[in-house]
Amino acid sequence: MIRKAATSAALALLATAANATDLSYNYAELRWVDTELESVDGDGFQLGGSYELSDQWLVVADLSAIDFDFNVDITTFSVGAGYLVRYDERFDFVGYARLIRANADFTGGDEDENGYAISAGTRAKPSDNIELRAFLNHVDVFDRDTFIELGGDYYVDPRFSVGATLQFAGDADTLTLGVRWFFGD
């Protein structure tokens, strides 16, 4: 009897610990963006989010506005879907496909373009407070580029994290710093 009670208590504790470390895809985030595109500097913000539709499917959207040198401003809006494979409660494989609407304002005019992005990568949570990400992204809007994204977050509490990402591409390098709020889990 004591053995069954101890086993039940241990399983309940493990289940609670597993739930505390699950990777959530229900979040909103705000990021400051600093980018260098072929020796032209830009900075701005990105507002984005993700929402789980089921255990494997999610929707994503983001809006970014970046002001570059020489009075060039680029605003993008993207919306898409993602598919995830949960390897375990601390490690997921994720793929995304997005449609992008972009606008570039510059002295003497502006240009609009539609494009797409595809991404594949991993999210891992090696501890309750740390999340790590690595993605390979391909974007085709104004120009095509493929880049590597490495990022991490520190969880201040289970619903709030702060973090950074680095993106390395052929034509651009980007640093983002941001906050992420998790909801609905």
FILOZA-657535 format. One record per residue (C-alpha): x, z, y. Coordinates in steps of 0.2 Angstrom, whole numbers, padded with zeros to 4 digits, always signed. Layout:
N
XZY
...
// end
This chain:
185
+0000+0000+0000
+0014+0005+0012
+0023-0011+0007
+0008-0022+0011
+0005-0013+0028
+0024-0015+0033
+0023-0034+0027
+0007-0037+0038
+0015-0028+0053
+0031-0038+0051
+0021-0055+0050
+0011-0050+0065
+0027-0046+0075
+0035-0063+0070
+0019-0072+0074
+0019-0063+0091
+0037-0068+0094
+0034-0086+0089
+0020-0087+0101
+0031-0080+0115
+0044-0094+0113
+0033-0109+0110
+0036-0123+0121
+0021-0126+0132
+0016-0143+0139
+0003-0136+0151
+0012-0135+0167
+0014-0140+0185
+0031-0141+0194
+0038-0144+0211
+0056-0150+0212
+0068-0154+0227
+0077-0170+0223
+0095-0175+0229
+0100-0193+0223
+0114-0205+0227
+0109-0223+0224
+0124-0235+0225
+0132-0224+0239
+0116-0222+0249
+0110-0203+0249
+0092-0198+0248
+0083-0181+0246
+0065-0177+0245
+0052-0169+0233
+0043-0172+0216
+0027-0164+0211
+0022-0166+0193
+0013-0159+0178
+0009-0161+0160
-0007-0156+0150
-0009-0155+0131
-0024-0165+0124
-0020-0160+0106
-0006-0153+0096
+0003-0170+0097
-0004-0179+0113
-0002-0175+0131
-0004-0183+0148
+0008-0183+0162
+0008-0187+0181
+0020-0185+0195
+0022-0190+0214
+0039-0191+0222
+0044-0195+0240
+0062-0197+0244
+0070-0201+0261
+0086-0212+0260
+0099-0216+0273
+0096-0230+0284
+0077-0226+0287
+0072-0231+0269
+0058-0220+0261
+0053-0222+0243
+0037-0215+0236
+0032-0216+0218
+0017-0211+0208
+0017-0211+0189
+0004-0207+0176
+0006-0208+0157
+0005-0201+0140
+0017-0192+0128
+0018-0189+0110
+0027-0174+0103
+0033-0169+0086
+0035-0150+0084
+0050-0147+0073
+0048-0128+0075
+0042-0116+0088
+0058-0118+0098
+0062-0136+0096
+0052-0152+0100
+0055-0171+0100
+0045-0179+0114
+0042-0197+0119
+0033-0203+0135
+0026-0219+0142
+0022-0220+0160
+0015-0233+0172
+0023-0232+0190
+0017-0237+0207
+0031-0237+0220
+0032-0241+0238
+0048-0243+0248
+0046-0242+0267
+0061-0248+0277
+0065-0255+0295
+0055-0271+0297
+0043-0269+0282
+0039-0262+0266
+0038-0267+0247
+0026-0262+0234
+0029-0264+0215
+0021-0259+0199
+0032-0254+0184
+0034-0243+0169
+0045-0230+0161
+0048-0225+0143
+0057-0209+0138
+0063-0200+0122
+0071-0183+0120
+0071-0165+0115
+0066-0149+0122
+0073-0133+0115
+0071-0115+0118
+0085-0105+0111
+0079-0089+0118
+0064-0082+0126
+0072-0085+0143
+0081-0101+0142
+0074-0119+0139
+0086-0134+0137
+0081-0153+0138
+0090-0169+0135
+0081-0186+0137
+0086-0205+0137
+0075-0213+0150
+0072-0232+0154
+0063-0236+0171
+0058-0254+0176
+0052-0253+0194
+0061-0263+0209
+0076-0263+0196
+0079-0259+0178
+0090-0244+0174
+0093-0233+0159
+0099-0215+0162
+0102-0199+0153
+0094-0183+0159
+0100-0166+0155
+0091-0150+0161
+0087-0132+0159
+0076-0118+0164
+0077-0100+0166
+0060-0091+0162
+0057-0077+0175
+0042-0073+0164
+0032-0082+0151
+0022-0092+0165
+0035-0096+0178
+0053-0104+0176
+0066-0110+0188
+0078-0124+0183
+0089-0139+0187
+0091-0157+0180
+0105-0169+0181
+0102-0188+0179
+0116-0200+0176
+0112-0219+0177
+0122-0235+0181
+0116-0236+0199
+0110-0218+0203
+0115-0200+0200
+0101-0187+0204
+0101-0168+0204
+0084-0159+0205
+0081-0140+0207
+0063-0134+0204
+0050-0121+0199
+0038-0123+0185
+0021-0114+0182
+0014-0114+0165
-0005-0112+0162
-0019-0112+0149
-0009-0107+0134
// end
